[in-house]
Every structure is written in structure tokens, then in C-alpha cells.
Amino acid sequence: MRVAMLRQAGEVVIEEAPMLAPSAGEVLIEVAYAGVCGSDLHSFEGTHPFRQPPVVLGHEVAGTIAALGEGVTGLTVGQAVTVMPYTHCGVCAQCRLGRTNTCLNKVVPGLGGWQGTFAEYFVSRAEIVYPLDQIGLRRGVLAEPLAVGVHAARRGLVGPGTRALVLGGGTIGLFTALAAHLAGAESVALTDLSPHNLALARVLGADDVYDASDAGLVPRVRSDYLDGFDVVFLASAAKATVAQALALARRGGRIVIIALFAGAVPLVLSALTVNELDLVGTQIYTDEDFRTALSYLAAAPHAHDGVITHELPLEQAQEALALMLRRDEPVVKVLLRP
């Protein structure tokens, strides 16, 4: 079978690999779509903290079941599915608290011998395989990034009456805005550099959008939201967003950090104290978040189509990653088709 192998930073090669076979409790999936994520870009650039070459990248997937391992029930060959791409141990302190997303022994694709989704076939534990019967494959591949937004909104305590601001309108920022909207937020605002992404944010439920390159961004947003926001999501790793979040969160509000920042960032701790702000991290998602994301996709069959801006064959995996890095044209979600 063909795989897109990251041989070294900046170099992806299409190679033939041994055909996978599902062990007991596993499912073999023929990949229809694999989404390209920001973490794949970190690996491509050589900056990912643990996913290092040689490795088959990718963890966002939708496909059809090609074979079932021994003992797998509730799934059928030919069924359209997606995968919540991590396994947890179930016995560590985090798992016992129900925080499977922060499991101390978590394994993700590209780690621990688990091949990624940039391939013709992908193997997964059956318990993290989810049917896409009413969603379809092309939309189903969006479940994973949408689940990140769902979990972030939950960490931000978004609900009826909440005023939410998302700083950064990439795929995760857009889906965080959507999740906040669907969770009942009173208003959702979003900032980004791309006019395309700002227009898309409105389609996904944002009430107000702002050009992040505006030198007067903070006072402009403040003039529209005099009391600030109940929750501000950092969905961009641009260091300037940290000060923006502190300036735009209301007193007693919450700042949720989604983005992975490279290196140290300036943080005025006294602003947290004086304004009694909660500073909260968010780490991927749980089963509950993933199921919620699937329900959102099923409820609005075409509302998310604009997020997918490019589809390329697996052979162009190198170009897909380079395209996302260059951003010389509107790019949100790029899909690979094996």
C-alpha cells in the first residue's frame, strides 16, 4: 500500500509499505480522506516536540471499513467511519478522573508504532471508531477538528448569554466559533488576517469579525463590546494575541488557550489578578466532545463545506503541506485523497 512518508523535515516521499492487517479488537480502514492539520505542519517543519521523521503523518481521517479484527462487534465491512485518534490507558490518575484526553499513557498516530492517516489504509482500535452513516465521508473528516472546538467551548463554559471572542480564524478557530455559537452563546466575535476566513466565520455563526492586522484592533473591538468578553479563545499562536486577550476579557472572565505557542510569550500576571481572570488550557477532546461534533455535522449537512478549500491526491502530500505553509492563496482545510 502507498504511504506519504516524512523522510526528513521538508521532504515527504510516496513509498510502498507492507499492507496492514487488523489485530484482535482493531479495524482496518480504507482511507477516503485525510485532513492536514497544523500539527502535521510542525512535523514537516521539524519543530514538533515528539512526532519526528521518518513517520507517516496524519490523524484526521474518514474512510470505509475494509476488515475487522477478531472480537470486533457493532461495526461492519464497508461501513463509513471516522476515528477519534488517540488511545488512553483507562487506569492512570487522569483516566480515573474521566480526563482521557490528558491520559498519562496516551498514544496518537505517528507515535508508538501507530502509522498515521496519510496512507491508503489505516488501523485503529475499534472502540475509537465512529460510524458516519448520516454524515458522509467528506464531511466526516471534519469531526476531529470540530471536536477540538467543542472541547474548547466546554472548557470556556460557553452557554446561553455568553459573549465569546476567538482570536485566530484558522480551522480550529473557525470551529471554536461554530461550537460557541451552537452552544448558545449570545454573541461570537472572531479576528483573523484573511478576508476569506473572516467571511467564512460569518457563515459559521460569528456575529462580528475583525481584521487582525488593524493597528487599532483592541479599541475598535472594545467600542463594540464595552464590557469585554466572558471568554476569549487564543486560537492563534501569534504572540500579540496574548495582550489582546488580557485587554478584551471582561473582569471575572476566562481566557482559553488552544494554540501551541513556540517559546515564551509576554504575560502580565497582574492583569489576571486585578481582573480575576481564569487562564485555562484545553487539550484535544473526549468521547463526549467527539460525539457532539458528529451530531453538529449531522444536523447541518452543508454548513461546513466552505471550510474545505483544497483536495489533493496523496501523491501531492508534499505540496499540500507546502501550500498550507505558503498561504499565498486562501487556505483553510486541505484534504488528501489516497
C-alpha positions in Angstrom: 0.0 0.0 0.0 1.1 3.6 -0.6 2.0 5.9 2.2 3.2 9.5 2.4 6.4 9.2 4.5 8.0 12.2 6.1 11.7 11.3 5.5 13.2 14.4 6.9 12.0 17.9 7.7 10.6 19.4 4.5 10.6 16.1 2.5 7.6 13.8 2.0 8.1 10.8 -0.2 5.4 8.4 -1.5 6.5 4.9 -0.7 5.2 1.3 -0.8 4.7 -0.1 2.7 3.5 -3.5 3.9 -0.2 -4.0 3.9 -1.7 -3.5 7.3 -3.8 -6.2 9.0 -6.1 -5.6 12.0 -5.2 -7.5 15.2 -7.9 -8.5 17.7 -10.0 -5.6 18.7 -8.9 -3.5 15.7 -10.4 -2.2 12.5 -8.7 -1.8 9.1 -10.0 1.4 7.3 -9.6 2.2 3.6 -8.8 5.9 3.8 -11.1 8.1 1.6 -9.9 11.5 3.1 -7.1 12.5 5.4 -7.1 16.0 6.7 -3.9 18.1 7.0 -3.6 19.6 10.5 -1.4 22.3 12.0 0.5 19.7 14.0 1.4 18.0 10.7 3.0 21.3 9.6 5.0 21.3 12.8 6.4 17.9 11.9 7.0 19.0 8.3 9.0 22.0 9.6 10.9 19.8 12.1 9.5 21.6 15.1 7.1 19.0 16.5 8.1 18.0 20.1 7.7 14.3 19.6 6.5 13.3 16.1 9.8 13.0 14.3 10.8 11.5 10.9 10.7 9.0 9.5 7.0 9.0 10.1 3.7 8.7 8.3 1.8 11.9 9.3 -1.9 12.5 9.6 -4.6 11.8 12.2 -7.8 13.3 10.7 -9.5 10.5 8.7 -12.7 9.3 7.1 -13.0 6.0 5.2 -14.7 2.7 4.9 -14.1 -0.4 6.9 -12.0 -2.9 4.9 -11.7 -5.6 7.6 -12.5 -6.3 11.2 -10.1 -7.9 13.7 -11.2 -10.8 15.9 -13.8 -9.9 18.5 -15.0 -6.6 16.9 -18.7 -6.2 17.1 -21.1 -3.4 16.2 -19.3 -2.4 13.0 -19.5 -3.9 9.5 -17.2 -4.1 6.5 -18.0 -1.4 4.0 -19.3 1.0 6.7 -18.3 4.7 6.5 -16.4 5.7 9.6 -14.1 8.2 11.2 -11.7 7.8 14.2 -11.1 9.7 17.4 -7.3 9.4 17.0 -5.9 8.6 20.4 -5.9 5.7 22.8 -5.9 6.0 26.6 -4.9 3.5 29.2 -8.0 3.7 31.4 -6.1 3.2 34.6 -3.9 6.2 35.2 -4.9 9.0 37.6 -6.2 11.2 34.7 -8.3 8.4 33.2 -9.8 7.6 36.6 -10.9 11.2 36.7 -12.5 10.9 33.3 -9.9 13.1 31.7 -9.0 10.6 29.0 -7.7 13.4 26.8 -4.9 14.0 29.3 -4.1 10.3 29.8 -0.6 9.8 31.1 -0.1 7.0 28.6 -1.9 8.4 25.6 -0.9 7.2 22.2 -1.6 9.1 19.0 -0.9 8.3 15.3 2.7 8.8 14.4 3.8 7.6 17.8 4.4 4.2 19.4 4.4 2.4 16.0 0.9 3.7 15.1 1.0 4.7 11.4 -0.7 7.9 10.5 -3.5 8.5 8.1 -1.6 9.8 5.1 -1.9 6.4 3.5 -4.2 4.1 1.6 -5.1 2.2 4.8 -5.2 2.9 8.5 -5.6 0.7 11.5 -7.5 1.8 14.7 -8.8 0.3 17.9 -12.5 -0.5 17.4 -13.6 1.5 20.4 -12.5 4.8 18.9 -14.1 4.2 15.5 -17.3 6.1 14.9 -19.9 5.5 12.2 -20.6 8.2 9.7 -23.9 6.7 8.4 -25.8 10.0 8.2 -22.9 12.3 7.6 -20.8 11.1 4.7 -17.1 10.8 4.3 -16.1 14.3 3.1 -17.8 16.0 6.0 -16.9 13.2 8.4 -13.2 14.0 8.2 -14.1 17.3 9.8 -15.3 15.7 13.0 -11.8 15.7 14.6 -11.0 19.4 14.3 -14.6 20.3 15.1 -14.3 18.2 18.3 -11.3 20.4 19.3 -13.6 23.4 19.1 -16.3 21.7 21.0 -14.0 20.8 23.9 -12.6 24.4 23.9 -16.1 25.8 24.1 -16.8 23.5 27.0 -13.6 24.5 28.8 -14.7 28.1 28.2 -18.0 27.4 29.9 -19.9 28.7 26.9 -23.7 28.7 27.2 -26.7 31.0 26.8 -25.7 34.6 27.4 -22.0 34.1 26.9 -20.1 36.7 24.9 -17.2 34.9 23.2 -14.2 36.2 21.2 -12.0 33.9 19.1 -8.5 35.3 18.3 -7.4 33.5 15.1 -9.6 32.1 12.4 -7.9 29.1 11.1 -9.7 25.7 11.0 -9.6 25.4 14.8 -10.6 29.0 15.4 -13.5 28.8 13.0 -14.7 25.6 14.5 -14.4 27.1 18.0 -16.6 30.0 16.9 -19.1 27.5 15.4 -19.1 25.4 18.6 -19.6 28.5 20.8 -22.5 29.6 18.5 -24.1 26.1 18.7 -23.6 26.0 22.5 -25.9 29.0 22.7 -23.5 32.0 23.0 -25.2 35.3 23.0 -22.6 36.7 20.6 -19.4 35.4 18.9 -16.7 37.6 17.5 -13.6 36.5 15.6 -10.3 38.1 14.4 -8.1 36.9 11.6 -5.8 38.3 8.9 -7.6 36.6 6.0 -10.7 38.2 4.4 -11.7 34.7 3.2 -11.6 33.3 6.7 -13.5 36.3 8.1 -16.3 35.8 5.6 -16.4 32.1 6.4 -16.6 32.9 10.1 -19.9 34.7 9.5 -21.2 31.7 7.6 -20.4 29.5 10.6 -22.2 31.8 13.1 -19.8 34.6 14.0 -21.8 37.8 14.7 -18.8 40.2 14.3 -15.5 39.8 12.6 -12.3 42.0 12.8 -9.2 42.3 10.7 -6.3 41.2 12.9 -3.9 43.5 11.1 -5.8 46.6 12.2 -3.4 48.6 14.5 -6.4 49.8 16.4 -7.9 46.4 16.8 -8.3 46.4 20.6 -10.0 49.8 20.9 -12.2 49.0 17.9 -13.4 45.8 19.4 -13.8 47.5 22.8 -16.1 50.1 21.2 -18.4 47.3 20.1 -18.2 45.3 23.3 -17.8 47.9 26.1 -17.7 45.4 29.0 -15.4 42.9 27.2 -16.0 39.2 26.7 -16.9 36.4 29.1 -14.4 34.1 27.3 -11.6 34.8 24.9 -10.1 31.9 23.0 -6.5 32.0 21.9 -6.7 30.1 18.6 -3.6 31.8 17.1 -0.1 31.4 18.3 0.8 34.9 17.3 2.3 36.4 20.5 0.3 39.7 20.1 -2.9 37.8 20.8 -1.9 37.3 24.5 -2.1 41.0 25.3 -5.2 41.3 23.2 -6.9 38.6 25.2 -6.0 40.3 28.5 -7.3 43.6 27.2 -10.6 42.2 25.9 -11.7 39.7 28.5 -14.2 41.2 31.0 -13.5 41.3 34.7 -14.1 37.8 36.1 -13.8 36.4 32.5 -11.9 33.5 31.2 -9.1 33.0 28.7 -8.8 29.6 27.0 -5.5 28.7 25.3 -6.0 26.4 22.3 -2.9 27.3 20.2 0.5 25.8 20.8 2.9 28.8 21.4 6.6 28.3 20.4 8.8 29.6 23.2 8.0 32.2 25.9 5.3 34.8 25.5 4.7 38.0 27.4 2.1 37.7 30.1 1.2 40.4 32.6 0.2 38.3 35.6 -1.1 41.3 37.5 -3.8 41.7 34.8 -5.1 38.2 35.8 -5.1 39.1 39.5 -6.6 42.6 39.2 -9.4 41.4 36.8 -9.8 38.0 38.5 -9.4 36.2 35.1 -9.3 32.5 34.7 -6.5 31.2 32.5 -7.4 27.8 31.1 -5.7 25.3 28.9 -7.6 22.9 26.5 -6.2 19.6 25.2 -7.9 18.0 22.2 -11.3 16.3 23.2 -13.1 13.5 24.9 -15.6 10.9 23.6 -18.4 13.3 24.6 -16.9 16.1 22.6 -16.4 13.9 19.6 -19.9 12.7 19.6 -21.2 16.2 20.0 -19.1 17.2 16.9 -20.6 14.4 14.9 -24.1 15.5 16.0 -23.3 19.0 14.8 -22.2 17.7 11.4 -25.3 15.6 11.0 -27.6 18.4 12.0 -26.3 20.8 9.3 -25.3 18.8 6.2 -23.7 21.5 4.2 -23.0 24.4 6.6 -19.3 23.3 7.0 -18.5 22.7 3.3 -16.7 26.1 2.9 -14.0 25.0 5.5 -12.6 22.6 2.9 -10.7 24.7 0.5 -8.4 22.2 -1.2 -8.4 18.5 -2.1 -5.3 16.9 -3.4 -4.2 13.3 -4.2 -2.0 11.5 -1.7 0.9 11.9 -4.2 0.8 15.6 -3.6 1.1 15.4 0.2 4.3 17.5 0.0 2.5 20.2 -2.0 -0.4 20.1 0.4 1.9 20.8 3.4 3.8 23.5 1.4 0.6 25.1 0.4 -0.5 25.5 4.0 2.9 27.0 4.9 3.0 29.4 2.0 -0.6 30.6 2.3 -0.3 32.6 -0.9 -4.0 31.8 -1.6 -7.0 31.3 0.7 -6.3 28.1 2.6 -8.4 26.6 5.5 -8.7 22.8 5.5 -6.7 20.8 3.0 -7.7 17.1 2.4 -5.6 14.3 0.9 -7.3 11.6 -1.2 -5.3 8.3 -1.4 
